[in-house]
Amino acid sequence: MNLVKKYYDSKDKPATQPPSGGTPTAQPPDSAGKFYRVQIGAFTVKSNADALLSKAKAAGFADAYIKFE
């Protein structure tokens, strides 16, 4: 069984996970001038990246974007 699926299907999940469907609440910055980035995907097919971007925006992440490298 896939280890990631096994973890998420487990009843012994850590209590620190946000509720399903929830979004993290805004917190004040740790220190001025620092940024913490979170990447939710990396794709070689642009249509796959576009699909995940649409899903992220539909979930309320208005500032989500695709960066081409």
SETI-828404 format. One line per field, with one value per atom (N, C-alpha, C): residue number from 1; residue in one letter; atom name; x, y, z. Coordinates in Angstrom, 3 decimals. Each point is the difference from the previous one (the first is absolute). Layout:
<nodes>
n	[NUM ...];
res	[A ...];
atom	[CA ...];
X	[X ...];
Y	[Y ...];
Z	[Z ...];
</nodes>
This chain:
<nodes>
n	[1 1 1 2 2 2 3 3 3 4 4 4 5 5 5 6 6 6 7 7 7 8 8 8 9 9 9 10 10 10 11 11 11 12 12 12 13 13 13 14 14 14 15 15 15 16 16 16 17 17 17 18 18 18 19 19 19 20 20 20 21 21 21 22 22 22 23 23 23 24 24 24 25 25 25 26 26 26 27 27 27 28 28 28 29 29 29 30 30 30 31 31 31 32 32 32 33 33 33 34 34 34 35 35 35 36 36 36 37 37 37 38 38 38 39 39 39 40 40 40 41 41 41 42 42 42 43 43 43 44 44 44 45 45 45 46 46 46 47 47 47 48 48 48 49 49 49 50 50 50 51 51 51 52 52 52 53 53 53 54 54 54 55 55 55 56 56 56 57 57 57 58 58 58 59 59 59 60 60 60 61 61 61 62 62 62 63 63 63 64 64 64 65 65 65 66 66 66 67 67 67 68 68 68 69 69 69];
res	[M M M N N N L L L V V V K K K K K K Y Y Y Y Y Y D D D S S S K K K D D D K K K P P P A A A T T T Q Q Q P P P P P P S S S G G G G G G T T T P P P T T T A A A Q Q Q P P P P P P D D D S S S A A A G G G K K K F F F Y Y Y R R R V V V Q Q Q I I I G G G A A A F F F T T T V V V K K K S S S N N N A A A D D D A A A L L L L L L S S S K K K A A A K K K A A A A A A G G G F F F A A A D D D A A A Y Y Y I I I K K K F F F E E E];
atom	[N CA C N CA C N CA C N CA C N CA C N CA C N CA C N CA C N CA C N CA C N CA C N CA C N CA C N CA C N CA C N CA C N CA C N CA C N CA C N CA C N CA C N CA C N CA C N CA C N CA C N CA C N CA C N CA C N CA C N CA C N CA C N CA C N CA C N CA C N CA C N CA C N CA C N CA C N CA C N CA C N CA C N CA C N CA C N CA C N CA C N CA C N CA C N CA C N CA C N CA C N CA C N CA C N CA C N CA C N CA C N CA C N CA C N CA C N CA C N CA C N CA C N CA C N CA C N CA C N CA C N CA C N CA C N CA C N CA C];
X	[0.849 -0.849 0.885 -0.415 0.723 0.108 1.223 0.211 -0.746 -0.078 -0.707 -1.490 -0.574 -1.414 -0.235 0.904 -0.131 -0.017 0.866 0.047 -1.326 -0.489 -1.216 -1.250 0.036 -1.130 0.050 1.136 0.191 -0.871 -0.455 -0.760 0.940 1.310 0.986 0.691 -0.733 0.575 0.335 1.043 0.314 -1.143 -0.198 -1.077 0.283 1.199 0.366 -0.495 -0.623 -0.491 -1.210 -0.110 -1.196 -1.207 -1.194 -1.198 -0.104 -0.592 -0.151 -0.739 0.545 -0.620 0.312 0.673 0.319 1.234 0.156 1.189 0.714 1.314 0.739 -0.428 0.011 -0.357 1.224 -0.236 1.095 0.701 1.306 0.815 0.928 0.384 0.972 1.338 0.774 1.285 0.948 0.834 0.999 1.015 0.446 0.916 -0.093 0.215 -0.149 0.993 -0.462 0.877 0.202 -0.565 0.165 -1.284 0.155 -1.130 0.153 -1.094 -0.032 -0.909 0.550 -0.764 -0.443 -1.178 -0.530 -0.317 0.587 -0.258 -0.963 -1.041 -0.962 0.092 0.932 0.135 1.133 0.487 1.012 -0.338 -0.164 -0.495 0.847 0.045 0.649 -1.042 -1.276 -1.102 -0.778 -0.036 -0.619 -1.472 -0.721 -1.432 -0.218 0.929 -0.103 0.219 0.950 0.249 -1.213 -0.588 -1.185 -1.164 -0.163 -1.086 0.182 1.221 0.237 -0.148 0.415 -0.179 -1.487 -0.805 -1.450 -0.572 0.460 -0.471 0.417 1.220 0.480 -0.803 -0.262 -0.776 -1.432 -0.582 -1.358 -0.059 1.128 0.062 0.228 0.155 0.133 1.395 0.951 1.356 0.098 -0.464 -0.093 1.369 1.056 1.331 0.823 -0.608 0.703 0.404 1.131 0.468 0.902 0.261 0.924 1.303 1.106 1.315 0.714 0.424 0.699 1.498 0.669 1.462 0.630];
Y	[-1.187 1.187 1.238 1.010 1.257 0.571 0.366 0.481 1.298 0.895 1.256 -0.282 -0.840 -0.352 -0.707 -0.874 -0.714 0.982 1.022 1.006 0.753 0.479 0.806 -0.823 -1.285 -0.857 -0.448 0.213 -0.452 0.794 -0.652 0.669 0.647 -0.269 0.525 1.249 0.858 1.233 0.946 0.813 0.998 0.999 0.513 0.950 1.379 0.237 1.325 0.274 -0.971 0.228 0.920 0.943 0.840 -0.845 0.433 -0.751 -0.155 -1.083 -0.265 1.151 0.491 1.084 1.369 0.057 1.282 0.626 1.268 0.691 0.585 0.088 0.569 1.441 0.391 1.385 0.890 1.267 0.954 0.226 0.013 0.236 1.171 0.750 1.074 -0.592 0.729 -0.537 -0.274 -1.045 -0.333 1.122 0.521 1.134 0.722 1.281 0.824 -0.420 0.021 -0.256 -1.474 -0.927 -1.421 -0.539 -0.897 -0.644 -1.509 -0.662 -1.452 -0.477 -0.725 -0.440 -1.447 -0.285 -1.360 -0.369 -1.072 -0.477 -1.165 0.001 -1.090 -0.928 0.232 -0.904 0.414 -0.956 0.237 -0.929 0.559 -0.769 0.235 -0.981 0.160 0.259 -0.185 0.241 1.215 1.070 1.254 -0.173 -0.825 -0.164 -0.565 -0.826 -0.512 1.127 0.880 1.152 0.922 0.230 0.850 -0.580 -1.310 -0.652 0.181 -0.163 0.165 1.461 0.924 1.418 0.327 -0.513 0.228 -0.553 -1.175 -0.627 0.839 0.510 0.820 1.295 0.630 1.247 -0.261 -1.118 -0.351 -0.250 -0.421 -0.252 1.294 1.135 1.278 0.594 -0.620 0.532 0.956 1.232 0.979 0.388 -0.109 0.411 -1.174 -1.130 -1.129 0.353 -0.521 0.310 -1.123 0.025 -0.955 0.737 -0.578 0.564 -0.976 0.489 -0.819 0.115 -1.123 -0.008 -0.849];
Z	[0.000 0.000 0.000 -0.718 -0.049 1.414 0.437 1.369 0.295 -0.982 0.224 0.194 -0.851 0.133 1.325 0.367 1.271 1.171 -0.061 1.060 0.084 -1.146 0.017 0.297 -0.263 0.347 1.461 0.645 1.378 0.971 1.038 1.055 1.016 -0.099 0.942 -0.534 -0.676 -0.534 1.139 -0.171 1.025 0.150 1.191 0.281 -0.583 -0.532 -0.485 -1.411 -0.665 -1.344 0.036 -0.986 -0.052 -0.377 0.341 -0.360 -1.510 -0.446 -1.421 -0.668 -1.109 -0.733 0.570 1.138 0.624 -0.624 0.225 -0.467 1.202 -0.058 1.117 0.263 1.249 0.337 -0.160 -0.289 -0.179 1.336 -0.042 1.183 -0.286 1.021 -0.233 -0.446 -0.793 -0.463 1.160 -0.168 1.016 0.140 -1.117 0.022 -1.341 0.030 -1.199 -1.084 -1.245 -1.133 -0.346 0.755 -0.307 -0.615 -0.949 -0.631 0.145 0.201 0.077 -1.122 -0.943 -1.161 0.186 -0.528 0.009 -1.438 -0.457 -1.359 0.094 -0.830 0.060 -1.206 -0.892 -1.137 -0.914 -0.773 -1.030 -1.165 -1.177 -1.137 -1.235 -0.878 -1.303 -1.078 0.336 -0.934 0.498 -0.813 0.433 0.353 -0.711 0.287 1.406 0.476 1.367 1.021 -0.303 0.873 0.006 -1.173 -0.101 0.815 -0.047 0.738 1.505 0.499 1.432 0.409 -0.862 0.281 0.136 -0.887 0.079 1.290 0.385 1.242 1.222 -0.006 1.116 0.096 -1.136 0.010 0.448 -0.425 0.418 1.510 0.579 1.439 0.787 -0.709 0.684 0.006 -0.688 -0.052 -1.193 0.197 -1.075 -0.557 0.793 -0.464 -0.536 -0.291 -0.590 -1.435 -0.447 -1.347 -0.497 -1.302 -0.618 -0.296 0.408 -0.274 -0.937 -1.132 -0.980 0.227 0.081 0.153 -1.051];
</nodes>
